[in-house]
Amino acid sequence: MLSYIATPLEKKRFLGREIYIKRDDLLHPYFSGNKARKFFSLLAQNLQGKILISYGGNQSNALMSLSALCEIKDCTLIYFTPPFSEALIQEMKGNFAFAQNTKRVRFVQTSFPQEEALSYHDQNLESVFIPQGGSVELAMKGMRILSDELKMQTCHLHHPVFFYSSGIGTASLALAQYDLDVYTALGAGKMEQLQRYFSPYSKRPNILETVFYTPFGKPHQEIRNIYQEWLKVGVEFDLLYDCPLWINILGNVKKFEERDLVFIHSGGTFGNITQQKRYKSSLKRGR
């Protein structure tokens, strides 16, 4: 079974401020970041020969992580996803290409991925169902390990605050259950959806005031700028989740002047391959 070695906490200087980066992008070449933490409990299960069921976008980071998991655990993923575009088939890149190359994934193209994935699982109860983005319950074991690492590595810091990006919010919510002061920001969807997802829990992440928002996945020059600034420091962050969070952190940074800042890398940089193409195309159109 793949075992984790605690990822390093690196001190960086960024735009005049010392910041600590929890390098979860270094967990594993293909099974890293918040997806690896959320799916860690699956590593302890005997999945050999079993079928995993999930759904989502055909370039999602979860698709890549689950594909890698299937290679590690010798199992198969049936993945329900929207119909493939012609461009996706003609130019195989990114997370989709990785999943295809593992030969562990069977794609089901449908206009109703969630509904059909649930229906398939109901008819095949021996399969293992994994919701899009995982679930808090599934994530708890991996997040406990992460929280233990963070508490040990930051015990010398002054009142540390922990930043963790959100899609639907599973990773930040699960980590907050372990008594860390976690902050996140709206990543995908709407603010009311994020708040509703958090509301059943007494321990919740704090949501930063939104100073920047763009429709999910849409190229934006501010995102590109923060991405390039961090490359100069020596760290690559993903363009979909971490870079937008950085913009919101910097817009709220004065609130944390007396505290040490810890940013948990969410991985997902393999997805930058296809996002970079979108950025180049967007810049050519002058948008």
TADA-V858017 format. One line per field, one symbol per residue. ss: DSSP state (A for helix, B for strand, O for the rest). phi: phi as a letter, one per 30 degrees, with the letter a starting at -180 (. if undefined). burial: 1 if it has 24 or more other ideal C-beta (glycine too) atoms within 12 Angstrom, else 0. A space follows every 50 residues. Layout:
# TADA-V858017
ss = ???
phi = ???
burial = ???
This chain:
# TADA-V858017
ss = OOOOOOOOBBBBBBOOBBBBBBOAAAOOOOOOAAAAAAOAAAAOOOOOOO BBBBBOOOOOAAAAAAAAAAAAAOOBBBBBBOOOOAAAAAOOOAAAAAAA AAOOBBBBBOOOAAAAAAAAAAAOOOOBBOOOOOOAAAAAAAAAAAAAAA AAAOOOOOOOBBBOOOOOOAAAAAAAOOOOOBBBOOOOOOAAAAAAAAAO OOOOOBBOOOOOOOOOOOOOAAAAAAAAAAAAAOOOOOOOOAAAAAAAAA AAAAAAOOOOBBBBOOOOAAAAAAAAAAAAAAAAOOO
phi = .eccceddcccbcbhibdbccddddceaebbbidddddceddddcdceid cccaalddbdddedddddedddchbbccbcbeedddddddbdbidddedd ddicccdcdadbedddddddddcbdddccbdeiibddddddddddddddd dddcdcdchdcccbdbcdjddddddddcicdcbbbdcbiceddddddded cdcbddcdddcbabeeidebddddddedddeddjbccdddcddddedddd dcdddcdcbdcbccdciiddddeddddddddddddic
burial = 00010010111101000011111111110111111111111110001001 11111111111111111111111011111110000001000011111111 01011111000011011001100000111111111101111110111011 10110010011111111111111111110111111111000001001100 00011111000111011011011101101100001111111111111111 0110010011111111111111111101100000000
